[in-house]
Amino acid sequence: MILFDLICGQGHAFEGWFLSGEAFDEQREANAIACPHCGLTHVVKAPMAPHVARRIASRPEEGAGSDSAASASVAEARADGPVDGLRHGLEALRRRVEATCDYVGQRFPEEARRIHYGETEARSIFGEASSSEAKALADEGIAVTRIPWLPRRND
């Protein structure tokens, strides 16, 4: 998976996860990517260093020289831009979900099925599910939404 910063024709900035750069290009050409602010489907990649999800995180060797100072500078520079607004929105969403929904953790797929099939009380839940589990739920007609979950900040 790869995360791109995107900009619509109206100048709204947002992020999108894609299987690959080619997948982004295919979706863009099919007008399948819409700005969450205005719905415009004319979007382009913003200049950035993409975030690529990896199965095994690699850590630099001790003393190998790190880019932590450079990374901190980039993070500080981006904190005042459109990403900061997105971060605040996602943090507010997290607080609302945590306040109004039941956390079921890894039992999310099982509990979503139980609710859908009327085996337990209907209620809003949140938890974890793999991509294949989320797809299986959708294939069964169970509506689920994947939410980008930011880690809590203590500042």
Contact map, one row per residue, 1 for C-alpha under 8 A:
11100000000000001111000000000000000000000000000000011100000000000000000000000000000000000000000000000000000000000000000000000000000000000000000000000000000
11110000000000001111100000000000000000000000000001111000000000000000000000000000000000000000000000000000000000000000000000000000000000000000000000000000000
11111000000000111100000000000000000000000000000001110000000000000000000000000000000000000000000000000000000000000000000000000000000000000000000000000000000
01111100000000111100000000000000000000000000110101100000000000000000000000000000000000000000000000000000000000000000000000000000000000000000000000000000000
00111110000011110000000000000000000000000000111101000000000000000000000000000000000000000000000000000000000000000000000000000000000000000000000000000000000
00011111000011110000000000000000000000000011110000000000000000000000000000000000000000000000000000000000000000000000000000000000000000000000000000000000000
00001111111111000000000000000000001000000011110000000000000000000000000000000000000000000000000000000000000000000000000000000000000000000000000000000000000
00000111111110000000000000000000001000011111000000000000000000000000000000000000000000000000000000000000000000000000000000000000000000000000000000000000000
00000011111100000000000000000000000000010110000000000000000000000000000000000000000000000000000000000000000000000000000000000000000000000000000000000000000
00000011111100000000000000000000000000010000000000000000000000000000000000000000000000000000000000000000000000000000000000000000000000000000000000000000000
00000011111110000000000000000000000000000000000000000000000000000000000000000000000000000000000000000000000000000000000000000000000000000000000000000000000
00000011111111000000000000000000001010000000000000000000000000000000000000000000000000000000000000000000000000000000000000000000000000000000000000000000000
00001111001111100000000000000000000000000000000000000000000000000000000000000000011000000000000000000000000000000000000000000000000000000000000000000000000
00001110000111110000000000000000001100000000000000000000000000000000000000000000011001000000000000000000000000000000000000000000000000000000000000000000000
00111100000011111000000000000000000000000000000000000000000000000000000000000000000000000000000000000000000000000000000000000000000000000000000000000000000
00111100000001111100000000000000000000000000000000000000000000000000000000000000000000000000000000000000000000000000000000000000000000000000000000000000000
11110000000000111110000000000000000000000000000000000000000000000000000000000000000000000000000000000000000000000000000000000000000000000000000000000000000
11110000000000011111101100000000000000000000000000000000000000000000000000000000000000000000000000000000000000000000000000000000000000000000000000000000000
11000000000000001111101100000000000000000000000000000000000000000000000000000000000000000000000000000000000000000000000000000000000000000000000000000000000
11000000000000000111111100000000000000000000000000000000000000000000000000000000000000000000000000000000000000000000000000000000000000000000000000000000000
01000000000000000111111110000000000000000000000000000000000000000000000000000000000000000000000000000000000000000000000000000000000000000000000000000000000
00000000000000000001111111000000000000000000000000000000000000000000000000000000000000000000000000000000000000000000000000000000000000000000000000000000000
00000000000000000111111111100000000000000000000000000000000000000000000000000000000000000000000000000000000000000000000000000000000000000000000000000000000
00000000000000000111111111110000000000000000000000000000000000000000000000000000000000000000000000000000000000000000000000000000000000000000000000000000000
00000000000000000000111111111000000000000000000000000000000000000000000000000000000000000000000000000000000000000000000000000000000000000000000000000000000
00000000000000000000011111111100000000000000000000000000000000000000000000000000000000000000000000000000000000000000000000000000000000000000000000000000000
00000000000000000000001111111111100000000000000000000000000000000000000000000000000000000000000000000000000000000000000000000000000000000000000000000000000
00000000000000000000000111111111100000001110000000000000000000000000000000000000000000000000000000000000000000000000000000000000000000000000000000000000000
00000000000000000000000011111111000000000000000000000000000000000000000000000000000000000000000000000000000000000000000000000000000000000000000000000000000
00000000000000000000000001111111000000000000000000000000000000000000000000000000000000000000000000000000000000000000000000000000000000000000000000000000000
00000000000000000000000000111111110000001100000000000000000000000000000000000000000000000000000000000000000000000000000000000000000000000000000000000000000
00000000000000000000000000111111110000001000000000000000000000000000000000000000000000000000000000000000000000000000000000000000000000000000000000000000000
00000000000000000000000000110011111000001110000000000000000000000000000000000000000000000000000000000000000000000000000000000000000000000000000000000000000
00000000000000000000000000000011111101111110000000000000000000000000000000000000000000000000000000000000000000000000000000000000000000000000000000000000000
00000011000101000000000000000000111111111010000000000000000000000000000000000000000000000000000000000000000000000000000000000000000000000000000000000000000
00000000000001000000000000000000011111100000000000000000000000000000000000000000000000000000000000000000000000000000000000000000000000000000000000000000000
00000000000100000000000000000000001111100000000000000000000000000000000000000000000000000000000000000000000000000000000000000000000000000000000000000000000
00000000000000000000000000000000011111110000000000000000000000000000000000000000000000000000000000000000000000000000000000000000000000000000000000000000000
00000000000000000000000000000000011111111000000000000000000000000000000000000000000000000000000000000000000000000000000000000000000000000000000000000000000
00000001110000000000000000000000011001111110000000000000000000000000000000000000000000000000000000000000000000000000000000000000000000000000000000000000000
00000001000000000000000000010011111000111110000000000000000000000000000000000000000000000000000000000000000000000000000000000000000000000000000000000000000
00000001100000000000000000010010110000011111000000000000000000000000000000000000000000000000000000000000000000000000000000000000000000000000000000000000000
00000111100000000000000000010000111000011111100000000000000000000000000000000000000000000000000000000000000000000000000000000000000000000000000000000000000
00000111000000000000000000000000000000000111110000000000000000000000000000000000000000000000000000000000000000000000000000000000000000000000000000000000000
00011110000000000000000000000000000000000011111000000000000000000000000000000000000000000000000000000000000000000000000000000000000000000000000000000000000
00011110000000000000000000000000000000000001111100000000000000000000000000000000000000000000000000000000000000000000000000000000000000000000000000000000000
00001000000000000000000000000000000000000000111110000000000000000000000000000000000000000000000000000000000000000000000000000000000000000000000000000000000
00011000000000000000000000000000000000000000011111000000000000000000000000000000000000000000000000000000000000000000000000000000000000000000000000000000000
00000000000000000000000000000000000000000000001111100000000000000000000000000000000000000000000000000000000000000000000000000000000000000000000000000000000
01111000000000000000000000000000000000000000000111110000000000000000000000000000000000000000000000000000000000000000000000000000000000000000000000000000000
01110000000000000000000000000000000000000000000011111000000000000000000000000000000000000000000000000000000000000000000000000000000000000000000000000000000
11100000000000000000000000000000000000000000000001111100000000000000000000000000000000000000000000000000000000000000000000000000000000000000000000000000000
11000000000000000000000000000000000000000000000000111110000000000000000000000000000000000000000000000000000000000000000000000000000000000000000000000000000
10000000000000000000000000000000000000000000000000011111100000000000000000000000000000000000000000000000000000000000000000000000000000000000000000000000000
00000000000000000000000000000000000000000000000000001111100000000000000000000000000000000000000000000000000000000000000000000000000000000000000000000000000
00000000000000000000000000000000000000000000000000000111110000000000000000000000000000000000000000000000000000000000000000000000000000000000000000000000000
00000000000000000000000000000000000000000000000000000111111000000000000000000000000000000000000000000000000000000000000000000000000000000000000000000000000
00000000000000000000000000000000000000000000000000000001111100000000000000000000000000000000000000000000000000000000000000000000000000000000000000000000000
00000000000000000000000000000000000000000000000000000000111110000000000000000000000000000000000000000000000000000000000000000000000000000000000000000000000
00000000000000000000000000000000000000000000000000000000011111011100000000000000000000000000000000000000000000000000000000000000000000000000000000000000000
00000000000000000000000000000000000000000000000000000000001111110000000000000000000000000000000000000000000000000000000000000000000000000000000000000000000
00000000000000000000000000000000000000000000000000000000000111111000000000000000000000000000000000000000000000000000000000000000000000000000000000000000000
00000000000000000000000000000000000000000000000000000000000011111100000000000000000000000000000000000000000000000000000000000000000000000000000000000000000
00000000000000000000000000000000000000000000000000000000000111111100000000000000000000000000000000000000000000000000000000000000000000000000000000000000000
00000000000000000000000000000000000000000000000000000000000101111110000000000000000000000000000000000000000000000000000000000000000000000000000000000000000
00000000000000000000000000000000000000000000000000000000000100111111100000000000000000000000000000000000000000000000000000000000000000000000000000000000000
00000000000000000000000000000000000000000000000000000000000000001111111000000000000000000000000000000000000000000000000000000000000000000000000000000000000
00000000000000000000000000000000000000000000000000000000000000000111111100000000000000000000000000000000000000000000000000000000000000000000000000000000000
00000000000000000000000000000000000000000000000000000000000000000111111110000000000000000000000000000000000000000000000000000000000000000000000000000000000
00000000000000000000000000000000000000000000000000000000000000000011111111000000000000000000000000000000000000000000000000000000000000000000000000000000000
00000000000000000000000000000000000000000000000000000000000000000011111111100000000000000000000000000000000000000000000000000000000000000000000000000000000
00000000000000000000000000000000000000000000000000000000000000000001111111110000000000000000000000000000000000000000000000000000000000000000000000000000000
00000000000000000000000000000000000000000000000000000000000000000000111111111000000000000000000000000000000000000000000000000000000000000000000000000000000
00000000000000000000000000000000000000000000000000000000000000000000011111111100000000000000000000000000000000000000000000000000000000000000000000000000000
00000000000000000000000000000000000000000000000000000000000000000000001111111110000000000000000000000000000000000000000000000000000000000000000000000000000
00000000000000000000000000000000000000000000000000000000000000000000000111111111000000000000000000000000000000000000000000000000000000000000000000000000000
00000000000000000000000000000000000000000000000000000000000000000000000011111111100000000000000000000000000000000000000000000000000000000000000000000000000
00000000000000000000000000000000000000000000000000000000000000000000000001111111111100000000000000000000000000000000000000000000000000000000000000000000000
00000000000000000000000000000000000000000000000000000000000000000000000000111111101100000000000000000000000000000000000000000000000000000000000000000000000
00000000000000000000000000000000000000000000000000000000000000000000000000011111111100000000000000000000000000000000000000000000000000000000000000000000000
00000000000000000000000000000000000000000000000000000000000000000000000000001111111110000000000000000000000000000000000000000000000000000000000000000000000
00000000000011000000000000000000000000000000000000000000000000000000000000000101111111000000000000000000000000000000000000000000000000000000000000000000000
00000000000011000000000000000000000000000000000000000000000000000000000000000111111111100000000000000000000000000000000000000000000000000000000000000000000
00000000000000000000000000000000000000000000000000000000000000000000000000000111111111110000000000000000000000000000000000000000000000000000000000000000000
00000000000000000000000000000000000000000000000000000000000000000000000000000000111111111000000000000000000000000000000000000000000000000000000000000000000
00000000000001000000000000000000000000000000000000000000000000000000000000000000011111111100000000000000000000000000000000000000000000000000000000000000000
00000000000000000000000000000000000000000000000000000000000000000000000000000000001111111110000000000000000000000000000000000000000000000000000000000100000
00000000000000000000000000000000000000000000000000000000000000000000000000000000000111111111000000000000000000000000000000000000000000000000000000000000000
00000000000000000000000000000000000000000000000000000000000000000000000000000000000011111111100000000000000000000000000000000000000000000000000000000000000
00000000000000000000000000000000000000000000000000000000000000000000000000000000000001111111110000000000000000000000000000000000000000000000000000011100000
00000000000000000000000000000000000000000000000000000000000000000000000000000000000000111111111000000000000000000000000000000000000000000000000000000101000
00000000000000000000000000000000000000000000000000000000000000000000000000000000000000011111111100000000000000000000000000000000000000000000000000000000000
00000000000000000000000000000000000000000000000000000000000000000000000000000000000000001111111110000000000000000000000000000000000000000000000000000000000
00000000000000000000000000000000000000000000000000000000000000000000000000000000000000000111111111000000000000000000000000000000000000000000000000001000000
00000000000000000000000000000000000000000000000000000000000000000000000000000000000000000011111111100000000000000000000000000000000000000000000000000000000
00000000000000000000000000000000000000000000000000000000000000000000000000000000000000000001111111110000000000000000000000000000000000000000000000000000000
00000000000000000000000000000000000000000000000000000000000000000000000000000000000000000000111111111000000000000000000000000100000000000000000000000000000
00000000000000000000000000000000000000000000000000000000000000000000000000000000000000000000011111111110000000000000000000000000000000000000000000000000000
00000000000000000000000000000000000000000000000000000000000000000000000000000000000000000000001111111000000000000000000000000000000000000000000000000000000
00000000000000000000000000000000000000000000000000000000000000000000000000000000000000000000000111111100000000000000000000010000000000000000000000000000000
00000000000000000000000000000000000000000000000000000000000000000000000000000000000000000000000011111110000000000000000000111100000000000000000000000000000
00000000000000000000000000000000000000000000000000000000000000000000000000000000000000000000000001011111000000000000000000111100000000000000000000000000000
00000000000000000000000000000000000000000000000000000000000000000000000000000000000000000000000001001111100000000000000000001110000000000000000000000000000
00000000000000000000000000000000000000000000000000000000000000000000000000000000000000000000000000000111111100100000000000001111000000000000000000000000000
00000000000000000000000000000000000000000000000000000000000000000000000000000000000000000000000000000011111100000000000000000111000000000000000000000000000
00000000000000000000000000000000000000000000000000000000000000000000000000000000000000000000000000000001111110000000000000000011100000000000000000000000000
00000000000000000000000000000000000000000000000000000000000000000000000000000000000000000000000000000001111111100000000000000011000000000000000000000000000
00000000000000000000000000000000000000000000000000000000000000000000000000000000000000000000000000000001111111110000000000001111100000000000000000000000000
00000000000000000000000000000000000000000000000000000000000000000000000000000000000000000000000000000000011111111000000000000001100011001000000000000000000
00000000000000000000000000000000000000000000000000000000000000000000000000000000000000000000000000000000001111111100000000000000000000000000000000000000000
00000000000000000000000000000000000000000000000000000000000000000000000000000000000000000000000000000001001111111110000000000000000000000000000000000000000
00000000000000000000000000000000000000000000000000000000000000000000000000000000000000000000000000000000000111111111000000001000000000000000010000000000000
00000000000000000000000000000000000000000000000000000000000000000000000000000000000000000000000000000000000011111111100000000000000000001000010000000000000
00000000000000000000000000000000000000000000000000000000000000000000000000000000000000000000000000000000000001111111111100000000000000000000000000000000000
00000000000000000000000000000000000000000000000000000000000000000000000000000000000000000000000000000000000000111111111111100000000000000000000000000000000
00000000000000000000000000000000000000000000000000000000000000000000000000000000000000000000000000000000000000011111111001000000000000000000010000000000000
00000000000000000000000000000000000000000000000000000000000000000000000000000000000000000000000000000000000000001111111000000000000000000000000000000000000
00000000000000000000000000000000000000000000000000000000000000000000000000000000000000000000000000000000000000000111111111000000000000000000000000000000000
00000000000000000000000000000000000000000000000000000000000000000000000000000000000000000000000000000000000000000111111110000000000000000000000000000000000
00000000000000000000000000000000000000000000000000000000000000000000000000000000000000000000000000000000000000000110011111000000000000000000000000000000000
00000000000000000000000000000000000000000000000000000000000000000000000000000000000000000000000000000000000000000010011111100000000000000000000000000000000
00000000000000000000000000000000000000000000000000000000000000000000000000000000000000000000000000000000000000000011010111110000000000000000000000000000000
00000000000000000000000000000000000000000000000000000000000000000000000000000000000000000000000000001100000000000010000011111000000000000000000000000000000
00000000000000000000000000000000000000000000000000000000000000000000000000000000000000000000000000011100000000000000000001111100000000000000000000000000000
00000000000000000000000000000000000000000000000000000000000000000000000000000000000000000000000000001111000100010000000000111110000000000000000000000000000
00000000000000000000000000000000000000000000000000000000000000000000000000000000000000000000000010001111100100000000000000011111000000000000000000000000000
00000000000000000000000000000000000000000000000000000000000000000000000000000000000000000000000000000011111100000000000000001111100000000000000000000000000
00000000000000000000000000000000000000000000000000000000000000000000000000000000000000000000000000000001111110000000000000000111110000000000000000000000000
00000000000000000000000000000000000000000000000000000000000000000000000000000000000000000000000000000000010110000000000000000011111111000000000000000000000
00000000000000000000000000000000000000000000000000000000000000000000000000000000000000000000000000000000000000000000000000000001111111000000000000000000000
00000000000000000000000000000000000000000000000000000000000000000000000000000000000000000000000000000000000000000000000000000000111111100000000000000000000
00000000000000000000000000000000000000000000000000000000000000000000000000000000000000000000000000000000000000000000000000000000111111110000000000000000000
00000000000000000000000000000000000000000000000000000000000000000000000000000000000000000000000000000000000010000000000000000000111111111000000000000000000
00000000000000000000000000000000000000000000000000000000000000000000000000000000000000000000000000000000000010000000000000000000111111111100000100000000000
00000000000000000000000000000000000000000000000000000000000000000000000000000000000000000000000000000000000000000000000000000000001111111110000000000000000
00000000000000000000000000000000000000000000000000000000000000000000000000000000000000000000000000000000000000000000000000000000000111111111000000000000000
00000000000000000000000000000000000000000000000000000000000000000000000000000000000000000000000000000000000010001000000000000000000011111111111100000000000
00000000000000000000000000000000000000000000000000000000000000000000000000000000000000000000000000000000000000000000000000000000000001111111111100000000000
00000000000000000000000000000000000000000000000000000000000000000000000000000000000000000000000000000000000000000000000000000000000000111111110000000000000
00000000000000000000000000000000000000000000000000000000000000000000000000000000000000000000000000000000000000000000000000000000000000011111110000000000000
00000000000000000000000000000000000000000000000000000000000000000000000000000000000000000000000000000000000000000000000000000000000000001111111000000000000
00000000000000000000000000000000000000000000000000000000000000000000000000000000000000000000000000000000000000011001000000000000000000001111111100000000000
00000000000000000000000000000000000000000000000000000000000000000000000000000000000000000000000000000000000000000000000000000000000000001100111110000000000
00000000000000000000000000000000000000000000000000000000000000000000000000000000000000000000000000000000000000000000000000000000000001001100011111000000000
00000000000000000000000000000000000000000000000000000000000000000000000000000000000000000000000000000000000000000000000000000000000000000000001111100000000
00000000000000000000000000000000000000000000000000000000000000000000000000000000000000000000000000000000000000000000000000000000000000000000000111110000000
00000000000000000000000000000000000000000000000000000000000000000000000000000000000000000000000000000000000000000000000000000000000000000000000011111000000
00000000000000000000000000000000000000000000000000000000000000000000000000000000000000000100000000000000000000000000000000000000000000000000000001111100000
00000000000000000000000000000000000000000000000000000000000000000000000000000000000000000100010000000000000000000000000000000000000000000000000000111110000
00000000000000000000000000000000000000000000000000000000000000000000000000000000000000100110000000000000000000000000000000000000000000000000000000011111000
00000000000000000000000000000000000000000000000000000000000000000000000000000000000000000000000000000000000000000000000000000000000000000000000000001111100
00000000000000000000000000000000000000000000000000000000000000000000000000000000000000000010000000000000000000000000000000000000000000000000000000000111110
00000000000000000000000000000000000000000000000000000000000000000000000000000000000000000000000000000000000000000000000000000000000000000000000000000011111
00000000000000000000000000000000000000000000000000000000000000000000000000000000000000000000000000000000000000000000000000000000000000000000000000000001111
00000000000000000000000000000000000000000000000000000000000000000000000000000000000000000000000000000000000000000000000000000000000000000000000000000000111
